[in-house]
Amino acid sequence: MNYRWNWSILLQEPYWEWLWSGVQWTLAISLVSWVLALTIGLGVGIARSLPARGARLVAGIYIDVFRNIPPLVQLFLWFFVLPEIVPESIGLWLKRDLPYPEFVTAVVAIGLFAGSRVAEQVRAGIEAVGNPLLPAALATGLRPVQAFRLVVLPLGLRAIVGPLTSEFLITIKLSSLSLTIGVLELTAQSRHVENYTFQGLEAFTFATVGYLVIGLCVTALMRFIDDRIGGSALRKAAT
């Protein structure tokens, strides 16, 4: 049986609205998760680089736990398990009163997982680029905290803009996991269109192109930022 292609189905109502809504949810989950991942990753990565043993221990535990549990499992734990093990009032709030609980859960789960990976990038950047310059910074008369804040940290972060591109792209791809808890992002909406029209190849081709375009835009943006701040030059100098 030959498959009958019908690309015009993508322009018909309500299928176009469904797919466009999926793109918007994908972008929303990806961007908010990435902001959360950067915030957590920066804090944990810095703690992982401090001389304080306690801070390094706590940061290491966070990284080991969240980086080694599959993100899909974390998503299910946050959405299905957490409301059942917390006090009943909190559980009811999470299930009934929390605005957009599926979206919030997806952002938290993906953000925490990505944050553990970003933290290791931050630590690696500080140790590879920033720390070798610490004695020179101290020799100028800066105090250790000032040297870390003004020299070590900025140079370390500039060096990892390139590697962070991969982490950002992974976060975008992980957004598709949110369909398992009911978020109608791009992949879910493509399946929705397929179920109503039986034109699955067209719908998933649109999703494929959509992810590709988003990924290429992110890559171009991060490359532009990397070039502007001289990250590639720092990485070459460090090696």
Rosetta blueprint (number, residue, H / E / L):
1 M L
2 N L
3 Y L
4 R L
5 W L
6 N L
7 W H
8 S H
9 I H
10 L H
11 L H
12 Q L
13 E L
14 P L
15 Y H
16 W H
17 E H
18 W H
19 L H
20 W H
21 S H
22 G H
23 V H
24 Q H
25 W H
26 T H
27 L H
28 A H
29 I H
30 S H
31 L H
32 V H
33 S H
34 W H
35 V H
36 L H
37 A H
38 L H
39 T H
40 I H
41 G H
42 L H
43 G H
44 V H
45 G H
46 I H
47 A H
48 R H
49 S H
50 L L
51 P L
52 A L
53 R H
54 G H
55 A H
56 R H
57 L H
58 V H
59 A H
60 G H
61 I H
62 Y H
63 I H
64 D H
65 V H
66 F H
67 R H
68 N H
69 I L
70 P L
71 P H
72 L H
73 V H
74 Q H
75 L H
76 F H
77 L H
78 W H
79 F H
80 F H
81 V H
82 L H
83 P H
84 E H
85 I H
86 V L
87 P L
88 E H
89 S H
90 I H
91 G H
92 L H
93 W H
94 L H
95 K H
96 R H
97 D H
98 L L
99 P L
100 Y L
101 P H
102 E H
103 F H
104 V H
105 T H
106 A H
107 V H
108 V H
109 A H
110 I H
111 G H
112 L H
113 F H
114 A H
115 G H
116 S H
117 R H
118 V H
119 A H
120 E H
121 Q H
122 V H
123 R H
124 A H
125 G H
126 I H
127 E H
128 A H
129 V H
130 G H
131 N H
132 P H
133 L H
134 L H
135 P H
136 A H
137 A H
138 L H
139 A H
140 T L
141 G L
142 L L
143 R L
144 P H
145 V H
146 Q H
147 A H
148 F H
149 R H
150 L H
151 V H
152 V H
153 L H
154 P H
155 L H
156 G H
157 L H
158 R H
159 A H
160 I L
161 V H
162 G H
163 P H
164 L H
165 T H
166 S H
167 E H
168 F H
169 L H
170 I H
171 T H
172 I H
173 K H
174 L H
175 S H
176 S H
177 L H
178 S H
179 L H
180 T H
181 I H
182 G L
183 V L
184 L L
185 E L
186 L H
187 T H
188 A H
189 Q H
190 S H
191 R H
192 H H
193 V H
194 E H
195 N H
196 Y H
197 T H
198 F L
199 Q L
200 G H
201 L H
202 E H
203 A H
204 F H
205 T H
206 F H
207 A H
208 T H
209 V H
210 G H
211 Y H
212 L H
213 V H
214 I H
215 G H
216 L H
217 C H
218 V H
219 T H
220 A H
221 L H
222 M H
223 R H
224 F H
225 I H
226 D H
227 D H
228 R H
229 I H
230 G L
231 G H
232 S H
233 A H
234 L H
235 R H
236 K H
237 A H
238 A H
239 T L
